[in-house]
Amino acid sequence: MVSKSEIYEECFKKIAGELKGLKIHERMELICKVLKKIPYYFWVGFYIPKGEFLELGPSRGPSACNRIATTGVCGRAVRERRTIIVPDVEKFPGHIACDPRSKSEIALPIFDNKGNVIAVLDVDSEELGSFDKTDREWLEKILEYAFYMP
């Protein structure tokens, strides 16, 4: 069986190999396209802060909420400026259920060069407890390379 790290390593290589010359929105689309192939990923996408809400950016998977309040998992990632892992979304206060099939979630903020949150990568799984330290480390590495490296 292939490990999470091996899956992410392949994703990282593919993303890194195709990033050159892409604008930020295109980078988000590429990341969604590549990561959606991970077997336990039900939905993957970006939410962009717009005033008091987060608006849907590039994504892959079933239809999602076009606009969400900052009370959910993504909102907490923005407010706390850190990755949030939720093993069971039903137990997360303020969870926004865009799709009832979603059982676990990870959300990672992305910052501009002034430290402002410009987007949140959000990933949902249909299984409880899908995301762990390995997911966090690899997703942070992918985002760092995609948005901060020259």
C-alpha positions, -999 to +999 in steps of 0.1 A: +000+000+000+012+035-009+018+058+021+003+093+025+038+107+022+044+089-011+011+102-025+019+138-014+054+135-028+040+127-062+015+155-059+042+180-049+064+170-079+035+174-103+025+208-089+061+221-087+067+210-123+037+229-137+037+261-116+061+282-136+045+312-152+011+307-136-009+335-120-022+330-084-057+319-096-042+294-120-019+280-092-050+274-071-067+256-100-036+234-105-034+225-068-071+216-068-068+194-099-037+175-086-048+171-050-083+160-059-068+127-071-059+118-035-083+089-027-097+102+006-102+138-007-139+143-012-137+181-020-107+205-023-109+242-029-099+277-019-120+303-001-110+340-005-116+365+022-141+392+011-151+415+039-169+395+066-173+364+044-152+339+025-160+334-012-154+303-032-124+303-055-111+274-076-123+240-063-128+204-073-156+180-061-193+184-056-209+218-055-199+239-025-212+270-007-203+300-028-201+322+002-195+312+039-194+331+072-161+331+091-176+310+118-166+276+104-133+257+100-120+280+073-129+311+093-110+298+123-080+291+101-081+328+091-087+341+126-060+320+142-037+322+112-029+285+114-038+251+100-070+236+115-076+199+115-111+186+124-114+148+128-152+150+131-170+181+117-202+173+136-182+181+168-168+214+156-188+244+169-199+266+141-192+241+113-207+251+080-221+220+063-219+227+025-223+190+019-236+166+045-213+138+033-183+157+046-171+141+079-136+155+085-117+186+073-084+205+071-081+242+064-048+260+058-044+298+055-023+314+028-006+348+034+006+376+011+040+391+016+026+415+042+011+388+063-025+392+053-046+360+046-053+360+009-070+325+008-077+293+027-071+259+012-100+237+024-101+199+021-130+177+031-132+139+034-162+116+036-144+096+063-139+105+100-103+113+110-089+115+075-064+143+082-033+142+104+002+157+109+013+142+075-014+159+056-007+192+074+030+190+068+027+182+031-001+206+024+019+234+041+049+224+020+029+225-012+014+259-004+047+274+007+063+263-026+033+274-047+027+308-032+060+319-015+089+305-035+103+326-064 
